[in-house]
Amino acid sequence: MDFLDKIIEICEKEVKEERDNIIQIILTILSSYTKNPQNLRILAPSGEGKTYLVNHVADLFPKENIMKLSNATPQSFKYLATRKVIEISPDTWQDYEIAMQPLEDALKKTKDVFEKKELKNQIQSYKERTYNMYDFENKIIIFLDSQSFALWESMKTSLSHDDEYIKGHTVNKNNKGSNITTKTVFKGFPAVIYCSAKDEINIDKTDEINTRFNTISIKGNQKKYKKMLHIQGLRTGLPTPLYEEKIISEEEIEMGCKNVELLIENILEYGQNKNPILNLYTDVISGQFKADAGFRVRQLAILLSNITITTLLNADQRPKIVIDGERYPITLKQDVQRANELTREPTNISLTKIQFFNQYIKPAIKTIGKEISTVNDVIVAATAREIAEWIVSEFSRTTDRKRLLETHLQPLVEHGYLEQMEDPTNRKQNLFFIPPRYQDEDAKLESTFIDISTIDDSCVIEFKEKYLDCRLEYQIIDKMGHEITFDELIKVVTSIDNECVKNTNEIDAIESSTDVDKTDED
């Protein structure tokens, strides 16, 4: 068992049925120690355990690097910038005192008129180029609740990693009522985790959030709920020594923190270059992405970032390429496969609608639907009114025919999760029925990013011929540091550890959750 598995095992003692989400949160936080941090959105209705999940994972990481916020305004972060710096030249910064003190000392000592004038001009120039700086490097910002869309508008440049130094000017009033300009500069990029009970799909018309965040959802099913209720009962009903003995001890938590430190050390050792790994599959991965919109570049970046972090976590167990004396871990096929399973393409329909389909609409149709003979088959279908009345009766939820039709049934039909036909007994209404693919299984979102079956020896050989054969000086070494041939490398990088990686190209079924109706309408 490696360090990551040990951390996951500790988290799963108190967080149930969320293994993939635990892993993704760990990868996101660890990405803050690289030059390309990730942004993660956790989307689920209130009460489903978003903050509980994030806090349990984040508490294993160094506290000084984590900033937890329940609410923030577009101007919030400028108040963190308190370190005075001077832009000596473009993207070259120096502490205010270090840059200014020699000039002020020289001004006091000199008696030369021309030198005084020159020093004063330089001091004035420096003052005009003085900013308040905040360094986001190795920082993790966790938003524990839904935020205003204006906040994301203000953070777009940082979330996109457009520039290492991002400047901003704001105008405020001083004590005398006069306008003063405050100049701030943010260095580097934080890893951002956003817990949201509200899907912004209706206001995010240009996919500003969807394309900048990797979005995951919390599972919600009776199996999970029963386990979490059991844990909550033990947490409040057992004396601390008994709880630590039965569930998790302080020693285990401390061991989890130490394992986190070891993973961070791995990343700090190998992950400080802008491009810290060698991914022999990069061409086939990028080649499989749909070339239908510009945001695909950002989606590819999210997947490649997950591959990079997965590779770096296991850097000490990976072969490496040595170029100019520097070692770069080489990605294995299982790193690509694991990252692909975690990275999900945002949907054009709210995740909560699919959850609602699995939890309420599908059981309603199966329970109260009537058999209707069609040309090709016999289907089981129900009207919107019948489905709404059953949901109210069985779950005491507030809904009606019109609301259900507009909020859930029509969007689900438009996106292929539900089918409809004219009612042969009443042409003024439609019947809704379940597509064959969802008769026996809950609705799923397929990962359309990568088809793992296309990754084989030929991809590695083609990459070598295209990018490495033209370079005369490089060396391939195994995890022990011994030189190996490229043929030997191929056997290593294309193997799959079936004990660690599931061979699937689908994410888990989107389980149902409560309170999704309210979330859809917010």
C-alpha positions as CSV (number, residue, x, y, z in Angstrom):
1,M,0.0,0.0,0.0
2,D,1.5,3.4,-1.0
3,F,1.2,6.7,0.8
4,L,-1.9,7.8,-1.1
5,D,-3.8,4.6,-0.3
6,K,-3.0,5.0,3.4
7,I,-4.3,8.6,3.3
8,I,-7.5,7.4,1.6
9,E,-7.9,4.6,4.1
10,I,-7.8,7.1,7.0
11,C,-10.3,9.4,5.3
12,E,-12.7,6.6,4.6
13,K,-12.9,5.7,8.3
14,E,-15.3,8.7,8.7
15,V,-16.3,9.6,5.1
16,K,-18.2,6.8,3.5
17,E,-18.8,5.9,-0.2
18,E,-16.8,8.8,-1.5
19,R,-13.5,7.2,-2.5
20,D,-13.1,8.8,-5.9
21,N,-14.0,12.2,-4.5
22,I,-11.5,11.8,-1.7
23,I,-8.8,11.1,-4.2
24,Q,-9.8,14.1,-6.4
25,I,-9.7,16.5,-3.4
26,I,-6.3,15.1,-2.4
27,L,-4.9,15.6,-5.9
28,T,-6.4,19.1,-6.1
29,I,-4.8,20.2,-2.8
30,L,-1.4,18.6,-3.7
31,S,-1.5,20.4,-7.0
32,S,-1.0,23.6,-5.1
33,Y,2.6,22.6,-4.7
34,T,3.2,22.5,-8.4
35,K,3.4,25.4,-11.0
36,N,-0.1,24.5,-12.3
37,P,-2.7,24.1,-9.5
38,Q,-6.1,22.7,-10.1
39,N,-9.6,24.2,-9.5
40,L,-12.3,21.8,-8.2
41,R,-16.0,22.4,-7.8
42,I,-18.1,20.0,-5.6
43,L,-21.7,20.3,-6.6
44,A,-24.4,18.8,-4.4
45,P,-27.6,20.0,-2.5
46,S,-27.4,21.3,1.0
47,G,-26.9,18.7,3.7
48,E,-25.2,16.1,1.5
49,G,-21.8,16.5,3.1
50,K,-19.7,18.7,0.8
51,T,-18.0,20.6,3.6
52,Y,-17.8,17.5,5.8
53,L,-15.9,15.7,3.0
54,V,-13.6,18.6,2.2
55,N,-12.8,19.4,5.8
56,H,-11.9,15.8,6.6
57,V,-9.4,15.6,3.7
58,A,-8.0,19.1,4.1
59,D,-7.4,18.7,7.9
60,L,-4.6,16.3,7.0
61,F,-2.7,19.0,5.2
62,P,-0.5,21.8,6.6
63,K,-2.9,24.4,8.1
64,E,-0.7,27.4,7.2
65,N,-1.4,26.8,3.4
66,I,-5.1,26.4,3.6
67,M,-7.6,29.3,3.6
68,K,-11.2,28.4,4.3
69,L,-13.9,31.0,3.4
70,S,-17.7,30.8,3.9
71,N,-18.2,34.0,1.8
72,A,-16.0,36.4,-0.3
73,T,-16.6,39.5,-2.3
74,P,-14.9,40.3,-5.6
75,Q,-12.6,42.8,-3.6
76,S,-11.9,40.4,-0.7
77,F,-8.4,39.3,-1.7
78,K,-6.9,42.7,-2.2
79,Y,-7.0,43.1,1.6
80,L,-4.7,40.1,2.0
81,A,-2.1,41.9,0.0
82,T,0.0,43.7,2.7
83,R,3.6,43.1,1.5
84,K,4.9,46.3,-0.2
85,V,6.9,45.6,-3.3
86,I,8.3,47.6,-6.2
87,E,8.2,46.5,-9.8
88,I,11.8,47.1,-10.7
89,S,11.3,45.9,-14.3
90,P,8.5,43.9,-16.0
91,D,7.7,40.9,-13.8
92,T,10.8,41.6,-11.6
93,W,9.8,42.6,-8.1
94,Q,11.7,43.6,-5.0
95,D,10.7,44.3,-1.4
96,Y,9.9,48.0,-0.9
97,E,12.5,48.5,1.9
98,I,15.3,46.6,0.2
99,A,14.8,48.7,-3.0
100,M,14.1,52.0,-1.4
101,Q,16.5,52.1,1.6
102,P,19.8,52.5,-0.4
103,L,18.3,55.3,-2.4
104,E,17.1,57.2,0.7
105,D,20.4,56.7,2.4
106,A,22.3,57.9,-0.7
107,L,20.0,61.0,-0.8
108,K,20.8,61.9,2.8
109,K,24.5,61.6,2.2
110,T,25.0,63.3,-1.1
111,K,25.5,67.0,-1.5
112,D,25.7,67.0,-5.2
113,V,22.6,68.8,-6.7
114,F,22.4,66.8,-9.8
115,E,22.7,63.5,-7.9
116,K,20.0,64.6,-5.5
117,K,17.7,65.4,-8.3
118,E,18.4,62.0,-10.0
119,L,17.9,60.1,-6.7
120,K,14.6,62.0,-6.0
121,N,13.3,61.1,-9.5
122,Q,14.2,57.5,-9.0
123,I,12.5,57.4,-5.6
124,Q,9.4,59.0,-7.1
125,S,9.5,56.5,-9.9
126,Y,9.7,53.6,-7.4
127,K,6.8,55.0,-5.4
128,E,4.6,55.1,-8.6
129,R,5.5,51.4,-9.1
130,T,4.8,50.3,-5.6
131,Y,2.2,47.6,-5.1
132,N,0.8,45.5,-2.2
133,M,1.5,41.9,-3.0
134,Y,-0.1,38.6,-1.9
135,D,1.6,35.3,-2.9
136,F,-0.8,32.5,-3.8
137,E,2.0,29.9,-4.4
138,N,1.3,26.7,-2.4
139,K,-2.0,28.1,-1.2
140,I,-5.3,26.3,-1.2
141,I,-8.5,28.4,-1.1
142,I,-11.6,26.4,0.0
143,F,-15.0,28.1,-0.5
144,L,-17.3,26.3,1.9
145,D,-20.5,27.6,0.4
146,S,-22.0,29.0,-2.8
147,Q,-20.5,32.3,-3.9
148,S,-21.7,35.2,-6.1
149,F,-21.1,34.9,-9.8
150,A,-19.3,38.3,-9.6
151,L,-16.6,36.7,-7.5
152,W,-15.8,34.2,-10.3
153,E,-15.8,37.0,-12.8
154,S,-13.2,38.8,-10.8
155,M,-11.1,35.7,-10.4
156,K,-11.2,34.5,-14.0
157,T,-7.6,35.5,-14.8
158,S,-6.2,33.7,-11.7
159,L,-8.4,30.6,-12.3
160,S,-7.1,30.4,-15.9
161,H,-3.5,30.9,-14.9
162,D,-3.2,33.6,-17.6
163,D,-0.2,35.4,-16.0
164,E,2.1,34.7,-13.0
165,Y,1.7,38.3,-11.8
166,I,-1.8,39.7,-11.9
167,K,-2.2,43.4,-11.2
168,G,-5.2,45.3,-10.1
169,H,-6.1,48.9,-9.3
170,T,-9.0,49.9,-7.0
171,V,-10.2,53.4,-5.9
172,N,-11.1,54.1,-2.3
173,K,-11.8,57.1,-0.1
174,N,-9.3,58.2,2.5
175,N,-10.1,59.8,5.8
176,K,-10.5,63.2,4.2
177,G,-12.9,61.9,1.6
178,S,-10.4,62.1,-1.3
179,N,-10.1,59.3,-3.9
180,I,-6.9,57.2,-3.5
181,T,-5.8,54.4,-5.8
182,T,-4.6,51.1,-4.3
183,K,-2.5,49.0,-6.4
184,T,-2.3,45.2,-5.8
185,V,-0.4,42.4,-7.4
186,F,-1.1,38.7,-6.9
187,K,1.8,36.3,-7.5
188,G,1.2,32.7,-8.6
189,F,-1.9,30.7,-8.5
190,P,-3.8,29.0,-5.7
191,A,-5.6,25.6,-5.9
192,V,-9.3,26.4,-5.5
193,I,-12.0,24.1,-4.1
194,Y,-15.5,25.4,-4.4
195,C,-18.4,23.7,-2.5
196,S,-21.7,24.7,-4.1
197,A,-25.3,23.8,-3.5
198,K,-26.3,25.8,-6.5
199,D,-25.6,24.8,-10.1
200,E,-24.7,28.0,-12.0
201,I,-25.5,26.5,-15.3
202,N,-28.4,28.9,-15.9
203,I,-26.3,32.1,-15.3
204,D,-23.0,30.7,-16.6
205,K,-23.9,31.4,-20.2
206,T,-20.3,31.4,-21.5
207,D,-19.2,28.4,-19.4
208,E,-16.8,30.5,-17.3
209,I,-17.1,28.2,-14.3
210,N,-17.6,24.9,-16.1
211,T,-14.5,25.3,-18.2
212,R,-12.3,26.5,-15.3
213,F,-13.3,23.9,-12.8
214,N,-13.2,20.1,-12.6
215,T,-16.7,19.4,-11.3
216,I,-17.6,16.4,-9.1
217,S,-20.8,15.6,-7.3
218,I,-21.5,14.0,-3.9
219,K,-23.0,10.5,-3.9
220,G,-26.4,10.1,-2.2
221,N,-27.9,6.7,-1.6
222,Q,-29.3,4.8,1.3
223,K,-26.2,2.7,1.7
224,K,-24.1,5.8,2.3
225,Y,-26.7,7.5,4.5
226,K,-26.9,4.4,6.8
227,K,-23.2,4.3,7.2
228,M,-23.0,8.1,7.9
229,L,-25.8,7.8,10.4
230,H,-23.9,5.0,12.1
231,I,-20.8,7.1,12.3
232,Q,-22.6,10.1,13.7
233,G,-24.2,7.9,16.3
234,L,-20.9,6.5,17.5
235,R,-19.3,10.0,17.4
236,T,-21.8,11.4,19.9
237,G,-22.6,8.2,21.8
238,L,-19.1,6.8,22.5
239,P,-16.6,8.2,25.0
240,T,-13.5,9.5,23.1
241,P,-11.2,6.5,24.0
242,L,-13.8,4.1,22.7
243,Y,-14.5,6.1,19.5
244,E,-10.7,6.2,18.8
245,E,-10.5,2.5,19.4
246,K,-13.4,1.6,17.1
247,I,-13.2,4.2,14.4
248,I,-10.1,6.3,14.2
249,S,-7.4,7.3,16.7
250,E,-5.3,10.4,17.0
251,E,-2.3,8.3,16.1
252,E,-3.9,7.3,12.8
253,I,-4.7,10.9,12.0
254,E,-1.1,11.9,12.8
255,M,0.1,9.1,10.6
256,G,-2.1,10.4,7.8
257,C,-0.6,13.9,8.2
258,K,2.9,12.4,8.0
259,N,2.0,10.5,4.8
260,V,0.7,13.8,3.3
261,E,4.1,15.4,4.1
262,L,5.8,12.5,2.3
263,L,3.7,13.1,-0.8
264,I,4.4,16.8,-0.7
265,E,8.1,16.1,-0.5
266,N,7.8,13.9,-3.6
267,I,6.1,16.8,-5.5
268,L,8.5,19.4,-4.2
269,E,11.4,17.3,-5.4
270,Y,10.1,16.5,-8.9
271,G,7.3,19.0,-9.6
272,Q,8.9,22.4,-9.5
273,N,9.4,22.7,-13.3
274,K,6.6,24.1,-15.4
275,N,6.5,20.8,-17.2
276,P,7.8,18.3,-14.6
277,I,7.0,14.9,-16.2
278,L,7.3,13.0,-19.5
279,N,3.9,11.9,-20.7
280,L,4.5,9.5,-23.6
281,Y,0.7,9.4,-24.4
282,T,0.2,13.2,-24.7
283,D,-0.4,13.1,-28.5
284,V,-3.0,10.3,-28.4
285,I,-4.7,12.0,-25.5
286,S,-5.0,15.4,-27.2
287,G,-5.9,13.8,-30.5
288,Q,-9.0,12.2,-28.9
289,F,-10.5,15.5,-27.7
290,K,-13.3,17.0,-29.7
291,A,-12.2,20.0,-31.7
292,D,-15.5,21.7,-31.5
293,A,-14.9,24.6,-29.1
294,G,-12.1,26.6,-27.6
295,F,-12.9,25.4,-24.0
296,R,-11.7,22.0,-25.0
297,V,-8.2,23.3,-24.4
298,R,-9.1,24.0,-20.7
299,Q,-10.7,20.6,-20.4
300,L,-7.6,18.9,-21.7
301,A,-5.5,20.9,-19.3
302,I,-7.6,19.6,-16.4
303,L,-7.1,16.0,-17.5
304,L,-3.4,16.5,-18.1
305,S,-3.0,18.1,-14.7
306,N,-4.6,15.1,-13.0
307,I,-2.2,12.9,-14.9
308,T,0.8,15.0,-13.9
309,I,-0.2,14.9,-10.2
310,T,-0.9,11.2,-10.3
311,T,2.6,10.7,-11.8
312,L,4.3,13.0,-9.3
313,L,2.7,11.3,-6.3
314,N,4.4,8.1,-7.4
315,A,7.6,9.7,-8.7
316,D,9.9,7.6,-6.6
317,Q,8.2,4.5,-8.1
318,R,8.4,5.7,-11.7
319,P,11.0,5.4,-14.4
320,K,12.6,8.7,-15.4
321,I,14.1,10.4,-18.3
322,V,17.3,12.3,-17.5
323,I,17.9,15.5,-19.6
324,D,20.8,17.8,-18.9
325,G,21.3,16.2,-15.6
326,E,17.7,16.7,-14.4
327,R,15.3,13.7,-13.8
328,Y,11.7,13.8,-15.0
329,P,9.3,11.0,-13.9
330,I,7.6,9.1,-16.8
331,T,3.9,8.6,-16.8
332,L,2.6,5.0,-16.8
333,K,-0.6,3.9,-18.5
334,Q,-2.2,3.3,-15.2
335,D,-1.6,7.0,-14.3
336,V,-3.5,8.0,-17.4
337,Q,-6.3,5.6,-16.7
338,R,-6.7,6.7,-13.1
339,A,-6.8,10.3,-14.0
340,N,-9.3,9.6,-16.8
341,E,-11.6,8.0,-14.3
342,L,-11.5,11.0,-12.0
343,T,-11.8,13.7,-14.7
344,R,-15.4,14.3,-15.8
345,E,-16.7,16.4,-18.7
346,P,-19.2,19.0,-17.5
347,T,-22.8,18.4,-18.7
348,N,-25.2,20.8,-20.4
349,I,-27.8,19.6,-18.0
350,S,-27.8,20.2,-14.2
351,L,-26.4,17.2,-12.3
352,T,-29.2,17.6,-9.8
353,K,-31.8,16.9,-12.6
354,I,-30.1,13.6,-13.3
355,Q,-30.1,12.8,-9.6
356,F,-33.8,13.7,-9.5
357,F,-34.4,11.3,-12.4
358,N,-32.7,8.4,-10.6
359,Q,-34.3,9.1,-7.2
360,Y,-37.9,10.0,-8.1
361,I,-38.9,10.0,-11.8
362,K,-37.6,6.6,-12.7
363,P,-39.2,4.8,-9.6
364,A,-42.5,6.7,-10.3
365,I,-42.8,5.5,-13.8
366,K,-41.9,1.9,-12.9
367,T,-44.4,1.9,-10.0
368,I,-47.5,3.7,-11.5
369,G,-46.8,3.6,-15.2
370,K,-49.2,1.8,-17.5
371,E,-48.2,-0.6,-20.3
372,I,-48.6,1.0,-23.8
373,S,-48.2,-1.0,-27.0
374,T,-46.1,0.6,-29.7
375,V,-45.1,-0.5,-33.1
376,N,-41.8,-2.0,-31.9
377,D,-42.4,-2.8,-28.2
378,V,-44.5,-2.5,-25.1
379,I,-43.4,0.4,-22.9
380,V,-44.4,1.5,-19.4
381,A,-45.3,5.2,-19.3
382,A,-46.9,7.8,-17.1
383,T,-48.2,11.4,-17.5
384,A,-46.5,14.4,-15.8
385,R,-49.5,14.7,-13.4
386,E,-49.3,11.1,-12.4
387,I,-45.5,11.3,-11.7
388,A,-45.9,14.5,-9.7
389,E,-48.7,13.1,-7.6
390,W,-46.7,9.9,-6.8
391,I,-43.7,11.9,-5.8
392,V,-45.8,14.1,-3.5
393,S,-47.5,11.0,-2.0
394,E,-44.4,8.9,-1.5
395,F,-41.8,11.5,-0.5
396,S,-43.9,14.5,0.7
397,R,-42.2,16.8,-1.7
398,T,-43.7,20.0,-2.9
399,T,-44.3,19.8,-6.7
400,D,-47.0,19.7,-9.3
401,R,-47.5,18.8,-12.9
402,K,-46.4,22.2,-14.4
403,R,-43.4,22.6,-12.1
404,L,-42.2,19.0,-12.7
405,L,-42.7,19.3,-16.4
406,E,-40.8,22.6,-16.8
407,T,-38.1,21.9,-14.2
408,H,-37.3,18.2,-14.8
409,L,-39.2,16.3,-17.5
410,Q,-38.6,18.5,-20.5
411,P,-34.9,19.1,-19.8
412,L,-34.4,15.3,-19.3
413,V,-36.2,14.6,-22.6
414,E,-34.1,17.1,-24.4
415,H,-30.8,15.5,-23.2
416,G,-31.9,11.9,-23.8
417,Y,-32.4,10.8,-20.2
418,L,-36.2,10.4,-20.7
419,E,-38.5,9.8,-23.7
420,Q,-41.9,11.0,-24.4
421,M,-44.8,10.2,-26.8
422,E,-48.3,11.5,-27.3
423,D,-50.9,9.8,-25.1
424,P,-53.1,7.7,-27.5
425,T,-56.1,8.2,-25.1
426,N,-55.7,11.9,-24.7
427,R,-53.8,13.8,-27.4
428,K,-53.6,16.9,-25.2
429,Q,-51.0,15.3,-23.0
430,N,-47.8,13.4,-23.3
431,L,-46.6,10.2,-21.7
432,F,-43.1,9.8,-20.4
433,F,-41.1,6.6,-20.4
434,I,-37.6,5.4,-19.5
435,P,-35.1,4.7,-22.4
436,P,-33.9,1.1,-22.6
437,R,-30.4,1.9,-21.5
438,Y,-31.7,3.2,-18.1
439,Q,-34.2,0.5,-17.4
440,D,-31.9,-1.6,-15.2
441,E,-29.2,0.9,-14.4
442,D,-29.2,4.4,-13.0
443,A,-28.3,7.3,-15.3
444,K,-24.6,7.7,-15.8
445,L,-22.3,10.3,-17.3
446,E,-19.7,8.8,-19.5
447,S,-16.2,10.1,-19.6
448,T,-15.8,11.0,-23.3
449,F,-12.3,12.4,-22.9
450,I,-10.1,9.3,-23.4
451,D,-10.6,5.8,-24.7
452,I,-8.0,3.9,-22.8
453,S,-8.1,0.9,-25.2
454,T,-6.3,3.0,-27.8
455,I,-3.3,3.5,-25.6
456,D,-0.7,0.8,-26.4
457,D,2.9,0.2,-27.4
458,S,2.5,1.9,-30.7
459,C,1.7,5.3,-29.1
460,V,4.9,5.1,-27.1
461,I,7.0,4.1,-30.1
462,E,5.5,6.9,-32.2
463,F,6.2,9.4,-29.5
464,K,9.8,8.3,-29.3
465,E,10.3,8.6,-33.0
466,K,8.7,12.0,-33.1
467,Y,10.2,13.7,-30.1
468,L,13.1,11.8,-28.7
469,D,15.1,10.3,-31.6
470,C,16.0,13.8,-32.8
471,R,17.7,14.4,-29.4
472,L,21.1,12.8,-29.0
473,E,21.6,13.1,-25.3
474,Y,19.1,11.6,-22.9
475,Q,19.0,8.7,-20.5
476,I,16.2,6.4,-19.3
477,I,16.5,5.0,-15.8
478,D,14.2,2.7,-13.8
479,K,12.9,3.5,-10.3
480,M,16.1,2.3,-8.8
481,G,18.2,4.6,-10.9
482,H,19.6,1.9,-13.2
483,E,19.8,2.7,-16.9
484,I,17.3,0.8,-19.1
485,T,16.6,0.5,-22.8
486,F,13.5,2.0,-24.4
487,D,12.2,-1.4,-25.1
488,E,12.4,-2.2,-21.4
489,L,10.7,1.1,-20.7
490,I,7.8,0.2,-23.0
491,K,7.0,-2.8,-20.9
492,V,6.9,-0.7,-17.8
493,V,4.8,2.2,-19.0
494,T,2.1,0.2,-20.8
495,S,1.5,-2.2,-18.0
496,I,-1.7,-1.9,-15.8
497,D,-1.8,-2.7,-12.1
498,N,-5.3,-4.3,-12.0
499,E,-5.3,-4.3,-8.3
500,C,-5.0,-0.5,-8.1
501,V,-6.9,0.7,-11.2
502,K,-10.4,-0.2,-12.4
503,N,-10.6,-0.8,-16.1
504,T,-13.7,1.3,-16.8
505,N,-14.4,4.3,-19.0
506,E,-17.5,5.4,-17.1
507,I,-17.8,7.3,-13.8
508,D,-20.0,5.9,-11.1
509,A,-23.7,6.2,-11.4
510,I,-24.9,9.6,-10.3
511,E,-26.7,8.7,-7.2
512,S,-29.8,10.5,-6.0
513,S,-29.8,13.2,-3.4
514,T,-32.3,15.2,-1.4
515,D,-33.3,18.8,-1.9
516,V,-32.4,18.8,-5.6
517,D,-35.7,20.4,-6.5
518,K,-34.9,23.6,-4.6
519,T,-31.4,23.6,-6.0
520,D,-32.7,23.5,-9.6
521,E,-34.9,26.5,-9.2
522,D,-32.4,28.8,-7.3
